[in-house]
C-alpha cells in the first residue's frame, strides 16, 4: 500500500508540474518550433523533463514549467550525467518553457519556444532536496551584493567546471551569466579558453545560468539569436557592464515592460484544444 500511495503521489506531482502556469498540455503532432528570442515564440511536439533523474532535480515546481524541444531536454540530461560523473551535486533545474511555449511568468522575455533553460550554479556539497523543500529552496548567488565581483564563499572551481560543461554541450548557442561571473572566468580560466566565447554577460543571472540552444536544422520557422562576436568576450564589451553600475538609476515608469506579440503562426498552437 505504501508503494502504491507513493506511486500515485508521484503521478499527481508529475501532472501538476506538467501543467504549471499553463492551461493546456503540449500541442500534439511533430516538432514545430516557431520564433525565438525577444520576438516571442511557441512550440508544438514539446517533451517534458522528468521531475528528477540521474544528476538533477526540478525545483519551484508549482510555478515553473519544464517542457522543451528534444535537443533541450536531451542536453540538460546529458549535462546532469556529466556533472554527476564529475562528482558535482545534483543540478537544480528551473524554468524551461510552457507545454506550448509562449510568454512565461516571472518577467521572462525568452523561454518561449523550448530552447531555453535555467540551471542553478551553487556547487557546494549538499544532500538531495526533500519534497518539502523543492518549492521553497532559494538558489545561492555567486555574486557580491555590489555586483562587482563573485562571492568567494559561494564561488569555486566546481562552478567553473559546470559552466564549461554547459558551454560545450552539443547544440548550445550561448550561456548567459551575471557579468561578475563572466569576469571571474576571464580572470581564472587558463589553457583552452575557446568555450568562454559562449559565456555571455547579462543582467541578473547571479544564482543560475541560462542555457540557450540553437534552432534545430529541420525547423525553418525557428529564429536563432544573432551570432556571437569573435573572441573570448574578455574585453571592453565586458567592461561596459560594470560601467553601468556607476550610472544613475533610471526612473521607474510604473508600467510593466510591453512584450511583443507571439508570431502569427503561434495562434493555433497557443489556442489549445
C-alpha positions, 0 to 999 in steps of 0.5 A: 500500500505504501508503494502504491500511495507513493506511486500515485503521489508521484503521478499527481506531482508529475501532472501538476508540474506538467501543467504549471502556469499553463492551461493546456498540455503540449500541442500534439503532432511533430516538432514545430518550433516557431520564433525565438528570442525577444520576438516571442515564440511557441512550440508544438511536439514539446517533451517534458523533463522528468521531475528528477533523474540521474544528476538533477532535480526540478525545483519551484515546481508549482510555478515553473514549467519544464517542457522543451524541444528534444535537443533541450531536454536531451542536453540538460540530461546529458549535462546532469550525467556529466556533472554527476560523473564529475562528482558535482551535486545534483543540478537544480533545474528551473524554468524551461518553457510552457507545454506550448511555449509562449510568454512565461511568468516571472518577467521572462522575455525568452523561454518561449519556444523550448530552447531555453533553460535555467540551471542553478550554479551553487556547487557546494556539497549538499544532500538531495532536496526533500519534497518539502523543500523543492518549492521553497529552496532559494538558489545561492548567488555567486555574486557580491551584493555590489555586483562587482565581483563573485562571492568567494564563499559561494564561488569555486572551481566546481562552478567553473567546471559546470559552466564549461560543461554547459558551454560545450554541450552539443547544440548550445548557442550561448550561456548567459551569466551575471557579468561578475561571473563572466569576469571571474572566468576571464580572470581564472580560466587558463589553457583552452579558453575557446568555450568562454566565447559562449559565456555571455554577460547579462543582467541578473543571472547571479544564482543560475545560468541560462542555457540557450540552444540553437534552432534545430536544422529541420525547423525553418520557422525557428529564429536563432539569436544573432551570432556571437562576436569573435573572441573570448568576450574578455574585453571592453564589451565586458567592461561596459557592464560594470560601467553601468553600475556607476550610472544613475538609476533610471526612473521607474515608469510604473508600467510593466515592460510591453512584450511583443506579440507571439508570431502569427503562426503561434495562434493555433498552437497557443489556442489549445484544444 
